[in-house]
């Protein structure tokens, strides 16, 4: 099971990095989303998930589920949603200003000048 989770995290990270390195804004936004999903799965997996255990310590319980990874993932989801919204607005503004969605835009008249 650990191999499957680690492989999933590695594939999400690799696909995210590949998309972030593209020259268009939409793949960059998708790549950042994939990287945040990989971080969320990583944080959740580091909490050693417990099955059928209560989240609160009781006297009759054999153990408890650690609520810290769940809180960290919830916080990361909210932050990644806000970050994605800001990046989408910045990409839309850049597209409206320049007329294309290239990440590395050259200034007009700069070709051939040294």
PyMOL commands that set and color helices and strands:
alter all, ss='L'
color gray80, all
select helices_A, chain A and resi 2-20+25-45+67-98
alter helices_A, ss='H'
color red, helices_A
deselect
rebuild
show_as cartoon
